[in-house]
Amino acid sequence: MNHWSQYWKVSNALSSFAEGDAGRGYEGDIRTFWEFHLKDLDDNAVVVDVGTGNGALALLANQFGKQQKKNWTVHGVDAATINPAEDVDGTPELKALLSEVQFHGDTDMSKLPFDDGSVDCVVSQFAFEYADRKAALKEILRVLKPGGKVVMLAHHHKSSIMQDSKTGVRVFEYTLNETPLFMQADLLLRIGLQYLKADTVANWKSSQHGQATEKTTRWIMDMLRERFSNDAERVWVDDIIGRVARLIQSVDSAEKAEMALQALGREYNMLQAHLMRVQDQVKASLTEADVKAVIKSAGKASKQNDYSDFNLENEPFAWAIEIVKKAD
């Protein structure tokens, strides 16, 4: 879980879609989906976002409640250590909105801090499926009021997200764990550091040791580009190679070599943590049989349930799942 705690602390993203605007919250068809499922809640409803991360969905619920003139209480729960109001670097307005949500970090979905029958709606986007699904659903049904509902968008095993993530896992596992790219780059920088303490960059690069280590490093990079040559693979491998290459290119003094060595270690650890998160994501993706098993596990506690493909641009994006708790 530390790899997720660190991600939420340093990514500056509200959701796990950290790239571009998507990391700042949900819009378009995704926002429309959530507003549709939230619009009929009572004026004083309690809404809980499980697996909230830095609060993208909790924030959406809180904002929508205000727009509808509702007095909702919104909670965000996550097993990772989170503190969105402090860790997200945003405008004062964003920080104020995040501070209105009651966040609960280090909290497992199977041990929610709410009384029996005290919650009107539980929501989850790309989160519930990471947990022990049977135990988490049992706990969610415990805290829901009679007639309350849980609504989820869960990772779809056929989505482009999953296909891209599987590619990323393959590239990362091989590059980080089966090639000496980072060890060789480390050796190159250490030799450079020793030369630059008393010599010039030109003499370092023209030296036998400098040329040998640089050629080997570049050979590994070229081999990786040849091995992972299709467009989907190149996005991942070019990112890794680019990080290493930029550090090597930045060195023009002993001080810069020392800084690059430290940065190389940080990059390696960061990429290993990223690999762990993507592995988690692939493991969490659900087949239709998995979705049916989730619904079945609700048993007699549910009065109705439904699931369907949630498509974006005519392609599977997620499973949309709704389970309503039976009234007493």
ROPA-941441 format. One line per 2 residues: number of its first residue (from 1); for each residue x, y, z of C-alpha. Coordinates in steps of 0.2 Angstrom, whole numbers, plus 5000, padded with zeros to 4 digits. Each point is the difference from the previous one (the first is absolute). Layout:
! ROPA-941441
NUM) X,Y,Z ~ ...
! end
This chain:
! ROPA-941441
1) 5000,5000,5000 ~ 5015,5012,5002
3) 5001,5001,4981 ~ 4983,5007,5000
5) 5002,5012,5015 ~ 5016,5007,4992
7) 4990,5002,4984 ~ 4986,5010,5008
9) 5013,5011,5009 ~ 5011,5005,4986
11) 4989,4998,4984 ~ 4990,5016,5002
13) 4986,4991,4992 ~ 4982,4998,5006
15) 4998,4983,4991 ~ 5012,4986,4994
17) 4999,5008,4983 ~ 5014,5011,5003
19) 5004,5005,4982 ~ 4993,5017,4995
21) 4983,5007,5005 ~ 4993,4983,5004
23) 5010,4999,5016 ~ 4990,5016,5006
25) 4983,4991,5001 ~ 4987,4992,4989
27) 4991,5009,4986 ~ 4989,4996,4985
29) 4991,4983,4999 ~ 5008,4995,5017
31) 4993,5015,5009 ~ 4983,4997,4992
33) 5000,4982,5006 ~ 5003,5005,5018
35) 4988,5015,5000 ~ 4986,4988,4993
37) 5003,4988,5014 ~ 5001,5013,5014
39) 4986,5012,4995 ~ 4986,4991,5009
41) 5009,4999,5017 ~ 4991,5008,5015
43) 5004,5018,5005 ~ 5010,4995,5015
45) 5008,4984,4992 ~ 5017,4993,5006
47) 5011,4995,4985 ~ 5015,4989,5002
49) 5014,4999,4987 ~ 5010,4984,5003
51) 5017,4999,4993 ~ 5000,5019,4998
53) 5018,5004,4997 ~ 5002,5018,5000
55) 4981,5003,4999 ~ 4995,5002,4982
57) 4983,4991,5002 ~ 4997,5006,5017
59) 5003,5018,4994 ~ 4988,4997,4985
61) 4987,4994,5012 ~ 5002,5015,5012
63) 5000,5013,4986 ~ 4984,4992,4992
65) 4991,4999,5016 ~ 5003,5019,5002
67) 4994,5003,4983 ~ 4984,4991,5004
69) 4998,5010,5016 ~ 5002,4984,5010
71) 5008,4999,5017 ~ 5010,4984,4997
73) 5014,4994,5011 ~ 5014,4992,4990
75) 5013,4989,5006 ~ 5016,4993,4991
77) 5007,4983,5006 ~ 5017,4993,4994
79) 5012,4986,5006 ~ 5014,5011,4996
81) 5007,5014,5010 ~ 4991,5016,4993
83) 4998,5018,5004 ~ 4993,5008,4984
85) 4997,5018,5007 ~ 5019,5001,5005
87) 5008,4989,4986 ~ 4991,5006,4985
89) 5008,5016,4993 ~ 4986,5010,4994
91) 4991,5016,5000 ~ 4993,5007,5017
93) 4982,4996,4993 ~ 5005,4981,4997
95) 5008,4998,5017 ~ 4984,5008,5008
97) 4989,4988,4991 ~ 5011,4985,5005
99) 5000,5006,5018 ~ 4981,4998,4999
101) 5002,4981,4997 ~ 5003,4989,5016
103) 5015,4989,4995 ~ 5004,4984,5009
105) 5018,4993,4995 ~ 5007,4984,5005
107) 4983,4993,5000 ~ 4996,4983,4992
109) 4983,4998,4991 ~ 4996,4985,5010
111) 5001,5010,5016 ~ 4990,5016,4997
113) 4999,5013,5014 ~ 4981,5002,4998
115) 4985,4994,5011 ~ 4989,4986,4993
117) 4987,5007,4988 ~ 5007,5018,5000
119) 5005,5003,4982 ~ 4988,5004,4986
121) 5012,4997,4985 ~ 5017,4992,4998
123) 5010,5004,4984 ~ 5016,4993,4993
125) 5010,5004,4984 ~ 5014,4988,4996
127) 5002,4995,5019 ~ 4988,4987,5006
129) 5007,4987,4989 ~ 5018,5002,5009
131) 4993,4994,5016 ~ 4994,4983,5007
133) 4984,5002,4990 ~ 4989,4988,5010
135) 5005,5008,5017 ~ 4999,5017,4993
137) 4983,4998,4993 ~ 4994,4992,5017
139) 5006,5015,5009 ~ 4993,5013,4988
141) 4983,4991,5002 ~ 5002,5001,5018
143) 5002,5019,5000 ~ 4986,5004,4987
145) 4983,5005,5006 ~ 4986,4988,4994
147) 4997,5006,4982 ~ 5017,5007,4999
149) 5011,4996,4985 ~ 5018,4997,4995
151) 5005,5006,4982 ~ 5016,4996,4992
153) 5010,5002,4985 ~ 5013,4986,5000
155) 5014,4995,4989 ~ 4995,4990,4985
157) 5012,4987,4994 ~ 4997,5004,4982
159) 5002,5019,5002 ~ 5014,5010,4991
161) 5007,5004,5017 ~ 5002,4982,5004
163) 5008,4996,4984 ~ 5012,5015,5002
165) 5004,4995,5018 ~ 5004,4982,4995
167) 5013,5007,4987 ~ 5007,5012,5013
169) 5002,4985,5012 ~ 5010,4990,4987
171) 5011,5015,4995 ~ 5003,5005,5018
173) 5004,4983,5007 ~ 5012,4996,4986
175) 5009,5017,5000 ~ 5001,5002,5019
177) 5003,4982,5006 ~ 5008,4991,4985
179) 5012,5013,4992 ~ 5015,5009,5009
181) 4994,5017,4993 ~ 5000,5009,5017
183) 5015,4991,5006 ~ 5010,5004,4984
185) 4994,5018,5001 ~ 5005,5001,5018
187) 5017,4993,4996 ~ 5002,5013,4986
189) 4996,5014,5012 ~ 5011,4994,5013
191) 5015,4999,4988 ~ 4995,5018,4994
193) 5000,5006,5018 ~ 5017,4994,5003
195) 5007,5008,4984 ~ 4991,5016,5003
197) 5007,5003,5017 ~ 5017,5004,4992
199) 4997,5000,4981 ~ 4989,5006,4986
201) 4984,4993,4992 ~ 5009,4998,4984
203) 5013,4990,5007 ~ 4988,4989,5010
205) 4990,4996,4984 ~ 5015,4997,4990
207) 5008,4988,5013 ~ 5000,4982,4998
209) 4989,4997,5015 ~ 4988,5014,4995
211) 4998,4994,4982 ~ 4997,4982,5005
213) 4987,5004,5013 ~ 4991,5012,4989
215) 5000,4988,4985 ~ 4993,4986,5011
217) 4987,5011,5007 ~ 4994,5006,4983
219) 5001,4982,4994 ~ 4988,4995,5013
221) 4988,5014,4996 ~ 5001,4995,4981
223) 4996,4982,5004 ~ 4985,5005,5010
225) 4993,5011,4986 ~ 5003,4986,4988
227) 4991,4987,5012 ~ 4985,5012,5004
229) 4998,5007,4983 ~ 4981,5002,4997
231) 4991,5016,5004 ~ 4992,4994,5017
233) 5017,4994,5006 ~ 5010,5015,4995
235) 4990,5012,5011 ~ 5006,4990,5015
237) 5018,4996,4995 ~ 5003,5017,4994
239) 4994,5008,5016 ~ 5013,4989,5010
241) 5014,5003,4988 ~ 4997,5018,4999
243) 5001,5002,5019 ~ 5017,4991,5000
245) 5007,5010,4985 ~ 4995,5017,5007
247) 5009,4996,5016 ~ 5016,4995,4991
249) 4999,5015,4988 ~ 4998,5012,5014
251) 5018,4996,5007 ~ 5013,5013,4997
253) 5008,5001,5017 ~ 5004,4989,5015
255) 4986,5008,5009 ~ 4988,4996,4986
257) 5006,4982,5000 ~ 4996,4998,5018
259) 4983,5008,4998 ~ 4997,4988,4985
261) 5005,4985,5010 ~ 4987,5004,5014
263) 4987,5004,4987 ~ 5003,4984,4991
265) 4996,4990,5016 ~ 4984,5010,5003
267) 4995,4997,4982 ~ 5003,4981,5002
269) 4990,4999,5016 ~ 4986,5011,4993
271) 4999,4989,4985 ~ 4999,4984,5010
273) 4986,5008,5010 ~ 4991,5004,4984
275) 5002,4982,4994 ~ 4992,4994,5016
277) 4985,5011,4998 ~ 4998,4995,4982
279) 5001,4981,5005 ~ 4987,5004,5013
281) 4989,5007,4987 ~ 5001,4986,4988
283) 4997,4987,5014 ~ 4984,5010,5006
285) 4992,5000,4982 ~ 4984,4991,5000
287) 4993,4987,4987 ~ 4981,4999,4999
289) 5001,4984,5010 ~ 5008,5010,5014
291) 4987,5013,4999 ~ 4986,4987,5002
293) 5009,4993,5015 ~ 5001,5017,5008
295) 4981,5002,4998 ~ 4997,4982,5006
297) 5010,5003,5016 ~ 4987,5013,5004
299) 4987,4986,5003 ~ 4984,5003,5008
301) 5006,5017,5007 ~ 4997,5008,4983
303) 4982,5003,4992 ~ 5007,5004,4983
305) 5016,5001,4990 ~ 5006,5004,4983
307) 5016,5001,4990 ~ 5005,5005,4982
309) 5014,5006,4989 ~ 5004,5018,5002
311) 5007,5005,4984 ~ 5010,5015,4994
313) 5002,5003,4982 ~ 4991,4984,4996
315) 5013,4990,5010 ~ 4999,4992,5017
317) 5006,5011,5014 ~ 4994,4993,5016
319) 4986,4989,5007 ~ 4986,5010,5007
321) 4993,4991,5015 ~ 4985,5005,5011
323) 4994,4990,5016 ~ 4986,5006,5010
325) 4998,4994,5018 ~ 4984,4992,5005
327) 4988,5009,5011 ~ 4996,4993,5017
! end
